[in-house]
Amino acid sequence: MIEFTSKPQKKSNTFTLIITAVLAVLILGVAFSLLYFQKTTPEESDSTTVEVPGMLRPGNTDFEYYKTKIQIENVKAVLGISYSRTRTAMISGTILNDGDRKLDALELHVTLYDVWGEVTKERTAFALRPGSGYSSRPMEPLERRRFSIGVESVEYYWDPKQITYEITGLRYE
């Protein structure tokens, strides 16, 4: 009589080794690309030091004309406290391009006040900057887009209900 016996098949160690190597290369590639594309220099981290060529400033007749076509709506301020106990004011709102041209850059000067009406902090920052944000394309005419500006190290008596903002620079196509 013939007896059939089967031996368990040995798994190939080379197959497991190849799969492990491919996964390691993929993970390293993703980590490298995240570090490479998220890397910022000190000049890029603070939006006040960024220069946008062709930016129009107050005093220019084109600036004064198109400034009236930009509307800032639903501005709200919220206090955020980081893990290092830094008090940060987050100012957010909506930009409406009510003009007939594409808006490429918009700079705002934000002033914060305390509960007694005294100026506590000021910051000039880009609410819309070319090449940054979720959508790096310019704002089309009649388009609405959200913005957010952070102001670090606000005082304890900062009043989130008292905020002033002014358009200090813009560029359109």
PEBELLIN-V390230 format. One record per backbone hydrogen bond with DSSP energy under -0.5 kcal/mol. CO is the residue of the C=O (numbers start at 1). NH is the residue of the N-H. E is the energy in kcal/mol with one decimal. If there is no record, write none. Layout:
((CO	NH	E) (CO	NH	E))
This chain:
((2	4	-0.5) (3	5	-0.6) (11	13	-0.5) (12	16	-1.2) (13	17	-2.1) (14	18	-2.4) (15	19	-2.2) (16	20	-2.2) (17	21	-2.1) (18	22	-2.4) (19	23	-2.2) (20	24	-2.1) (21	25	-2.3) (22	26	-2.3) (23	27	-2.4) (24	28	-2.3) (25	29	-2.3) (26	30	-2.4) (27	31	-2.4) (28	32	-2.5) (29	33	-2.4) (30	34	-2.3) (31	35	-2.2) (32	36	-2.6) (33	37	-2.5) (34	38	-1.7) (35	39	-0.7) (41	44	-0.7) (41	45	-1.8) (42	46	-0.9) (45	47	-0.6) (46	49	-1.5) (47	50	-0.5) (50	52	-0.5) (51	53	-0.6) (52	55	-1.3) (56	170	-1.6) (57	60	-1.8) (60	64	-2.4) (61	65	-2.1) (62	66	-2.5) (63	67	-2.2) (64	68	-0.7) (65	68	-0.7) (66	69	-1.3) (67	70	-1.0) (69	98	-2.5) (71	73	-0.5) (71	96	-2.8) (73	94	-2.6) (76	92	-2.6) (78	90	-3.0) (80	82	-0.5) (80	88	-3.4) (82	85	-1.7) (86	82	-2.1) (86	88	-0.6) (87	153	-0.8) (87	154	-1.9) (88	80	-3.3) (88	90	-0.5) (89	91	-0.6) (89	151	-2.8) (90	78	-1.8) (90	92	-0.5) (91	149	-3.0) (92	76	-2.8) (93	147	-2.1) (94	73	-3.1) (95	97	-0.5) (95	145	-2.1) (96	71	-2.3) (96	98	-1.2) (97	142	-3.3) (102	104	-0.6) (102	173	-2.7) (103	139	-3.0) (105	171	-2.1) (106	127	-2.0) (106	128	-1.8) (107	168	-2.2) (107	169	-1.2) (108	110	-0.6) (108	125	-2.6) (109	166	-1.5) (110	123	-2.4) (111	164	-2.0) (112	120	-2.7) (112	121	-1.2) (113	159	-2.6) (114	117	-1.7) (118	114	-2.3) (121	112	-3.3) (123	110	-3.4) (123	125	-0.5) (125	108	-3.1) (125	127	-0.6) (128	106	-2.9) (129	132	-1.4) (134	136	-0.6) (136	131	-1.0) (139	103	-2.2) (140	143	-1.7) (143	97	-2.3) (145	95	-3.2) (147	93	-1.7) (149	91	-3.2) (151	89	-3.0) (155	158	-1.2) (157	115	-1.5) (158	160	-0.7) (159	162	-1.5) (161	163	-0.7) (162	113	-1.2) (164	111	-2.8) (166	109	-2.8) (166	168	-0.6) (168	58	-0.5) (169	107	-3.1) (170	56	-3.2) (171	104	-2.9) (171	105	-1.7))
